[in-house]
Amino acid sequence: IKMPENGYNGHGNGVKRPLDGSYASAAAGLRPMQKGQEVLFFYEVDASKPEAAMVACGSKGPKAASKSGPRMTLSNGWLHGSLEQAFDPAKLDPGNKDTWPLVLPKSDYEFVNRMGKKVLAAAMPQRVLKVRESNQPLPTKLSILFVRWGGEYSKWMDDQEANDGDWGKYGSPPSDEYMGHVVNSGIKAHPALADDEGTPLWELHHLWIGSSKDCWEVCPQASMIKATMRGAKRCAFWMLWPAEWSDFGDPDYACYCERQSLFAAMRHCEGVGIRSLFPHPADQFEHITSKSWMALLSVHPGAMLPACTLVSKGSVKISAANAASMAMKALHHIRRLNPYPVENGDPPAPSEVNKDGIVKGVVKLGWSWENRFVTTFNGVKHLEARLKEMLSQPGCSASTCVVQEWVDFDFEMRLYFLPGADWPEKSPIEPTMIQCNAWGPPDDTKGVGVSRASFSKLSEEKVLQRWEQDTEAWAMAKAKATHIAQFLLAYLLAAEHQPVPSIRLDFMLKRLGPGKARVIFGEYCEQGACCLGWKEGPPTIWKSGLDSALRDSEP
C-alpha cells in the first residue's frame, strides 16, 4: 500500500493548543477547495476500541488481514484522499462536524480492526478536521510504534481493582486504557508535535503481537516495519512484558512474551533504526528486568546493596543441597568483602538475624513483578527447598535465580529521576518525586507465583508518625538515597550510553535512632512501573521520553 512520503524538515516551536487535540486552527493557510480535489487528510481513530478501523500496513510486511502472525496498522496519520464536496475553510467550525471537509480515502487503503477483520464502512466518505493540499510535503516529524498485545483478550488488562499498589487512573502499560492516555495526555499534549496552526507532526502505528512466536516473526520484518514508518524520526513503545515462561495460551498470561523472543524483536527493530523509547532499549531493559545487576553490584560499596549471588538451574538439578551450600558461602564472602558501614551504637547491618553470619535471605526470579516470585529462607536446608521450588515450576524457563541476604527495614522510599538534556553534564541530579510505601509481614505459607505480603502507601505524615516525628532522620534518608542514586544512574549510563529518560529507584529505610537513618538500595524499576497514584507521573514520564526521542540528532 502506497503511503504519502514524508517531507518534514522543520523543528517544533512549542505551540500551545487544546489538550484534547481539537486543533482549533485547522483551516489556517488553506484556500477554498473543489469537489474531487486530491488532498492529504489526518486520519485518527481510538485504537483502544476493539472495532476501531485502522489502515492495514505493509502488503509484504506484517500480515494485517490475518489472525496468524504479527499485524501492523495505522490509527493516526496523514493519508491520501479526495474531496466529496467543495470545502470553504472560512466556514470551518471545529466544534461542528458538519462543517468539516468530507473526504473519500484513496481506494487502495484497506481498513481493518485489531484482529485483521476488514471494516468496509471506513472506506466510505468521512468528515475529517485536518486537510492539506496533496502537493504539500508530509509534515510527519515523529513516527511512533506501539508494540502491543493482539492475542486473546484478558479482563485483567483493563479491569483492575484500585489499590495502593496500582497504576492509578492510567491502567498498566499493556492495557488499552494506558495507551489511550499515552496518546491523549502524552503525544497530543507534547508542545513539539504540532506546529503553530495545530498541524499534527506525528503518526501512530500499532504492531499487534499474540504470542512469543509472533515476536520471532518480527525479526526478519524489521526493515519493512521501518519503511512503513514515514517520520523523520522513529521510535517504539514496547507495551509487552518479558517473561521466563512458556506460552500457555491462558488469558491470565496475556501480554507476557518469552524474553528471548521479545528482546530479539526489539534488537532487530533497533538495528534498522527504530529507537526503543519505552520502556528502554533492549539491552538496558533486559539488564534491568533480569535482576542480574543485583549480584554484579553487590560487591561495590557505592551501590549499598545486600549481598547477592545467582544460582543456576543446572546446579540445582545436579545437587540442590550443594547449590544451597555454595550460595551461602558466596553470600558470606561477598558480605565480608563489602561490609556495610556501622557506627558505634548502630544495630547490625543489614540485619540483626545475620549479625553472626548469613542464615536468612530471599530467593527471587528475574523478569517477575509485584513480589510474586519472591520467597524467604532461613538456613541452608530451607534455601535448598526454596531453590528446588522456584526453579521446578511447570513452564518456567529461568536459567538462574537470585539469592540475597535479608535486610531489616521500616519501609521503602521510591525516587523518580528524569534526566534531561543537560545530564550528565549537569550533576548531581535531584529526584523529581519521592514516595514511600510499606510491606506487611510475608506469608510464607503461600506458594510462589502470588503476592506474599500486603502493600500500602505512606504519606510523609505517616512516615514521620512511624519515625516519632524525627525530621532529621527523614532528611538524612532522602539525602543518602539521592547520593547513592548518583552512582546507580552512572552505572546505567555505563551499561547503555543513552541516558534513561526516566527511572524509578527503590530504597529500603531504617531509622537507627534520633536523627539517624540507614538506606539500602532495593531495585531499579523500568519506565512504566506504577507511580503509586502520582497523578502527573505518567504524563511527565511520557513527555520526558518523547523529548529524548526528538533530541536524537539523526533520523
N, C-alpha and C positions, 0 to 999 in steps of 0.2 A: 504494500500500500504506500503510495507516494504521500509524504508529509511535506508541509511547507519547509523550505530551507531557512536556517537562521541567518540573520544579518545584523544582530545586535553587536555594537562595539562601543557603547557608552558606559556610563557609570551612574549608580544610584545617587539620588540627591537628597534623600531624607524627607521626601514629601510627606505631609500629614494628610491622612484621609480617613474616612469612616472605617472602624474596625470590623464592620460587618461585610466588608468587601463590596459595597454597592457601587463604587467607582462613580461618584456623583458627576464628575466632569466627563462623562462617557463620550459626548459628541464633540469635544473640543477639537478644533482644527479640521473637522470634516466638512466637505462640500455636499450639496444635495446629490443623491444617488438615484439612478434609474432602475426600473424593474428589469431583471435579467442581468444586471451588472455583477461581475465576479468580485468577490470580497474575501477578506480574511475575517473570521469571527472567533471570539473567545468562547470556547465550549467549556462548560463546567457543570459537574454533577456530583452529588454527595455519594462517594463510593462506599460509605458505611451502610447504605441501604441495599439489601440483598438483590433487588431487581434494578438497581441503577444501571443505566445504559451507558457503557463506555466504549471507546473506539478500540477494536482489536488491532494489535500492533504486530507487525513482522510476519509476513507470509512464510519466510524461511527461518524465522526465529521461534520463540516460544509459541506453542500451539494454542492460539487464542480461542479457537472454536472447538476445543476438545476437553473432556474431563480428565484426560490422561496427560500427565506431564505438566510442566510449568506453563502458565498462561500470562501474557503481558497485555495490559490495557492502558489507555489514557483516559483520565477523568477530567483533567483541566489542561487546556492548551489551545493554541491557535490552529484552526482548521480552514480549509478551502470551502467556499460555498458560493451561492448566487442569490441575489435578492428576488423574492417572490412578489414584491410590490415596491413602488418608489418609496424612498426614505428621505425625509427632510430633517436634518439634525436640529434645526431650530425648534422643532416641535417635540423633541425628545423630553420626556419626564421620567427620570429613573424610578420614581415611585409608582408609575403607571405602566404596567407591562404592555398594554395595548398600543403604546406609542413607540415601543422598541422595534428595531428592524426585524422583518420576517425573512428568515434565511433558510434556503434549502441546502443541506450538506451535500458535498460532492458525492456522486453515486458510487465511487469506489471505496467509500468508508463502510466498514462492517461494524455495527453496534451490537455488543454482547453484554450479558451480565457477568458477574464474577465467576460463574460456573461455565462460561463459554457459550451459553444459550443465546441465540440471536434475539434481539429486541427490534423488531421491524418498525415500530412506531417512531423510534428515534431518528430514522432516516427521512422522516417527513418534515415539511417546513416547520420551523420553530422560532419563537421570539428569543432574541439574544440582546444583551445590553451593549456589548463592545464589538464594533466592527471597524475595519480599516480597509483602505484600498488595496487590492490584491498585488499591485506592483510595489508596495512598500516592503522594506525588509522586515523579517520576522524579529520581534523585539525580545526574544527569549534570552534572558541573562543567565538563568539557572534552571537546569533540568533536575528534577527530584524524582527519585525512585523509592517507593515503599515496597520492600520485600515482605510479604505478609502471608498469613495463613489462608490457604484456599482449599483446605480439606474439609472433613466433616466438622460442622459447627458444634461447639460445646457451650452450654449456658454460662459456665464459669467465666468465659471470656468477657462477658458484659454484665451479668447479674451477680455482682459481688456485694456481700454484706458489708456495710460500713463498720469499720472498727479502727482501733488506734494504730494498727499496722498497715492500713490500706493505702491506696494511691490518692485518696481524697476524691474530688469530683471528676477527675480526669480518666479514671479507669487505669488498667495496666497496659503497657506498651503494645502487646499483640491484639488488643481489643479494638473493635471498630470505634468505640467511644473515644479512646485515646487518640487514634489517628485523626478522627474528626476534629478534635481540639488542636492537634498539631497544625492542621490546615487553617482553621479559623482564628486561632489565637497565636499561631507561630508564623506561618508563611504569609497569610494575608495581612497580618499586622506588622510585618517587617518593613521598616521605612525604606529599604533599598530595593524592594521587589515590586515597586510601581513607580512610574515617572510622574512629572508634575500634573499630567492630565488624568492620572489614575490608571494608565495602561498597564496591565499585568506584565511583568518581566520574568515570568516563571511558567513552568508547566509541571504537571504531576503524572507520573506513570505508576503502575502497580504491577508487581510480579507476584503471581499467586502460586504458592507452594503448598502441596498437600501431603508431602512425605519427605523422608531423607533421600529417597531415590530421585525426587524432583530436584533436590539441591545438587546432586551429582550431575543431572542433566543440564543445569545452568552453566556448568563449567565450559563445555565446548561452544556455548551460545553467547558467551560474554561479549565478543566483538559485535555481534548482531544487536544485542541489547544496547550497547553503546551507540551504534549507528541510529537507533530509533530515538535516542535522546538528543534533541536538537539545540540545547542551550550552549552558551559559550563555556559554561562550567557545568559539571555533572557530579551529583552526589547521591548516596543511597542511605536510607533509613532501614536497617535490618531489624524488623519487628518480630523476630523469632528468638527462641531460647535454645542454646546448645545444651545437649544432654548426653550422658553416657549410658543410654538405654536403647534397646532395640525398639523399632516402631511397633506399637501394639495394636494400632487401629482403634484404640479406645478413645472416645471423645474427651475423656478426662486428661488425656495426654496431648490434646490439640495444642499446636504452636511450638511443641518441642521437636527438634530435629537432632539426629545423631551428630555429634560435634564435628567429626572429621568431614562429613558431607557439607555442613553449614559453613565451616571455615574454608573449605576448598572453594565453595561457590563465591564467598567473599573475596578470596585471594585472586581468583580468576577475573572477577569484575574489577578489582583494584588494578590488576595487571594490565588492563586495557584503558585505564584512565577514569574509572568511576570511583570517586572517593567514598569510602565508608565513613559516613559522618556520624551515624548513630547506630549502636552505642559508641563504638570505637573502631578503628582499623582492625583487621582480623588478628594480626599478631598481638596487638595490645589487648584486644577483647579476650582472646584465648588465654593470654597470660594472667589477666586479672581474674577471670572466672575459674581458671584451673585451680587456684589457691596454692600453686606450687611456690609462689613467691613467699608464702608463709614460712617455708623451710629455708629458702635461699637467704632471706633477710634476717632470719632468727640468729644468725651468727654475727650480725652487725649491730654495734651498740647504738647507732643513730636511729635504728628502726623502733626500738623499745617494744619488741615482740616477745611473746613467750617462746621457750624452746620448742622446736618442731622438727619432725622428720617425716619423710614419705616412705610408706611401706608398700611394696609391690604385691600384686595379687599372686604372682608366681611364687614368691617366698612363702606366702600364707598357704597356698595349695600344697607346697612341699612339706612344710612343718610350721603350723601356726604357733606352736609353742616356742620354737626357735626365733620366729619373726617377732613375737612379742618381747622375748628376752633381749634381742638385739635392738629393738626400738627403744626399750627402756634405757639401755646402755647409751644409745645415741643421745637421748634427751639429757641424761646425766652429764655427758661430756660437753654438749653444747651449753648447758647452763653453767658448768664450771668455767668454760672458755669465755663466756659472755655474761657475767653476773650482773644482776640489777644493782644500781647504787642504793645502798641502805645507810641512813644516818643513825646515830645513837638514839635509841628510843623508838625507832620505827618498827612496825611489825615486819615479819619476814616477807621477802618479795620473790615471786609474785603471789605466793600463797602461804598460809600457815601450815596446811597439811603437808606440803612438800619441803618444809624447812630443813629436814634431815636427809633429804634425798627424794627424788621424784617417785611417787606412788600413784598419784591421781592425775587424770587428764581427760582429754576428749578425743574421739575419733570422728572424722568427718570426711565427706566426699567433696571433690571439686564439682563444678557445674551443678550445684544444688543451691536452693534458696529457702528462705523462711524457716530456718532451723529444722528442716525436715529430715536431713540425713546427718544429724549430729548426736552422738551418744557419749555418755561419760563412762569412765572405767576407774576402778580402784584396785590396784595391784596387778601383777603380771598375768595371773591366771584370768582375771576379769578382762584384761586387754586382749588376751588370746581369743576369748569368746567373742568379744566385740569385733575383732578383725574378721573372724570367720562369718559372723552375722552380716557385717557390712559388705563384704566382697563376694558373698554367695547368694545374693538375691537374684531370682529369675529375671533374665533380660538385662541385667546390669553388665555393662561392658567396661567398667572402670578398670584401669590397669594398676592404679595406686590409690591409697587413701592417706589422709593427713592425720598425724598423731601429734597432739600438742599437750604441754603441761597445763595444769589447772591455774586459773587466775581468780583471785578474790577481788571482787569489785562491787560497788554500791549501785551503779547504773552506767548506762552508756551515753556518750556525747557524740553527736554527728556534726561534722564540719563540712560545709559545702563550699568548694572552691571553683571559681570561674576565671581561669587565667585569660587575660585579654591580650590584645596585640602587643602590649608593652612588656609582657612577661616572656622569658625570664630576665630581660634586661632590667626591668624594674622589680626589685626584690628586697625584702620578703613580701609575700602576698598574704593578705588577710582573708579570712573566710567571709563569704557573702551572707551566710546564715549559719546559726548554731541551734541545734535542737537536742533534746535529751529524751531517753526512754529507759524503762526498767523492765527486767525479765523476772517472772516468778520462779519459784523453785522448780527444777526439772523433774518431770515424772518419768522415772526410769523403768516403770512398768510398761510403758508404751514401746512398741516396736519401731524400727526405723521406717522412714517414709512419711511420718506425721510430725507436726509440731509438738514438742515435748514440754513447752513452758508457755505460760501466759505472757502477754506483752501489753505495756501501757505507756502512753506519752507522759512526759513530765514537763510542766511549765517551769520557768525559773523560780516562781514562787514555791512550787512543790520541791524543787531541788534544794532550795535554801531551808525548807522545813526539814528535809531529811538530814541536812548538814548543820542543824542547830543555828541557822542564820549566820553561818560562817562565810561572809562575803569575801574574806581574804583567801580562804581555801578555794572558793569558786573562781576567783580571779586568777589564782595560781594555776588551776586546772586548765582554764582557757588559754593562758599564756603558754603553758607547757605543750598542750596539744598543737597550738599554732606553730610553735618552734619545731616540734617533731615533724609536722606536716611539710616543712620546707625540704627536709631530706627525702620524704616519701614522694613528693612531687618531682624532685630531681631524679629519683630512681625511675619513675615512669618516663621521664624525658630521655634517660639513658636507654631504656628499653624500646622506645619509639620516638623518633626525632620530632614529630609534630606534637606540640603541647595539647593536652586534653582540653577540649572546650569547657568541660565541667567534670567534676569528680566528687564523690562523697567519701569522706574518711571517717571511720567509726573508731572511737576510743573507749576504753574501759577506765572508769574513775573510781578512786577510793580515797576517802578522807582519812588522813593519818592522825590528825589532831588539830588543835586550833591553828588556823592559818596555813595548813599543810595538806597537799593532795598528791596522790600518785596517779600517773597517767600511763597507760599501756595501750599500744596500738592493737586494734582488733582486725579490721579488714578494709580493703578498697571496695567500693561499691560503684558499679558502672553507671553511665548515664542511663536514665530510665528507671533506676531504683526508686522506691517510694519516697516521698517527701514529707511523710507524716502530716498530711493535710496542709502543708505550706501552700497557701492559695496561689501565690505568684511564682512558686518554684518552677513547675514545668514550663510555663511560658518564658521565664527567664533563661532556663537551660536551653530551650529550643532556639531562642534568639542568639545565645552565645554560640551554638553550633552553626547556625546559618551565617553569622558574622565570620566564623572561621572559614566556612566554605567560600564565601565571597572574597576573602582575603587571598585565596590562592592566586599566585602570580601567573600561573599558566592555566589554560582551559582544561 
